[in-house]
């Protein structure tokens, strides 16, 4: 309403930019649009990162599927090294230790365990759907894979912790869910994150059908070419030794100095699920609050 007044904008603190590190990522399962997913991921990650594809599709058949039986060009990655692993995502012995194979299906000698990944995404398996499985059945398979992966990770962590007290926790796997009714089972499975892919796609299509210009905004925030969503520590924008009591508008002005757009925040004492009313477009932006070092600011930025 124009009532907010600027009272001198202080410069943001100097920060030391750290180099992006290489990552090890795992896709568990197979999707028809796997090539598009890999192409997008390739634009985000640091050169030398690895993508392990674990699914039941034979290695010699994958190259043809990635080209969509000739409808797409051959997939070429600049930053990612793709490692193929053939196995069943719901069989424990296949997940305990994964062995990479080449395009002809011969072992390459490389192997990896689930505690070595930085990210694990469990996909709704298109192979199962082609064999007649419905959405609920696919979700059941995804949750089964999730529970097995979490159990294996826990046992590997306990073993590493006994050998190294400073061992870090393994990453939390993210599961793709197709049916909204499956959400009630996620808490039982102790799922820390999930993707309702069908719901996201339908929401995007509904918005674009109502206003085609929104497609420009969605392309900006949902592709590697434009701005992405970042979760930053508040200390990126504020020196808490000098200023600790500020309004969200003050934080937003500091963020602009770094060419970022602040859209919300998460207090340190709240989990993300309990801070949904603050993460995007929080109320009372002009009201000063006391910020702590572990508070997070959600922003849109180019890098």
Order of alpha helices (4+ residues) and beta strands (2+ residues): beta-alpha-beta-alpha-beta-alpha-beta-beta-beta-alpha-alpha-beta-alpha-beta-alpha-alpha-beta-beta-alpha-beta-alpha-beta-beta
